[in-house]
Amino acid sequence: TTRLVVKQTVMTSVYGVTRIGAREQIQRQLKNRPDIPLPSPREESEYRAAMYLAGLTLESLGAVFSQASALMDWLASSATTVCRTGHPVAWITPLGLPVVQPYFKGTRRLNTALGWLTMTSQGDYGNVDSRKQRA
């Protein structure tokens, strides 16, 4: 069905997909669907249709999930405020476990048998990557 054209965008919207990312996802889907009629030249039409559908999809999600969107905006704004202090975004779970966003400039990620391990040298701890902290 044609709903698959926007499905990835809808599913990744909770992870903060951008308009550009949404357009790329939709354009990739249109490229794989030659059965969807588009005017020639096809590549240009895929791009224009993807731009239109990306905007429409993200606006629709914002309207349907307005409270969730408002909460996501508040969380992103809060993360920005926290990062301005030079601290990472951190919280305590209901079980009492501390959580710290592992996004610092100068971090190293290692793939271990138990999963990914993020390492930060002690001097880099204060060098917060605010863009990633916010996402």
C-alpha angles and dihedrals in degrees: 000000000000092000086080088070091072100025096097091049092050092048094047095045090090088060091056102261109190126227089255092050091047091050091051092049093049093043090053090052092049090050089056092049109068088162090073105089115234130166121257134296084052097196092056091045091051090053094048093044091048092051091051095044093046092055093044093047095049093045090049092050090050090052096045095043098033095145092048090046091050090050092049090050091050092049091049091048091048091050090052090051092049092048091053087066090057093248128119122243106269138164143166118247121227086259090059096252117143117233124194123183103242096217113123131141108256097028123146124212121208125191107222131178088261096048139275119339120198116208127193124184112236093249093054095053092093092049097090119189096223095186093059093038089057096049 
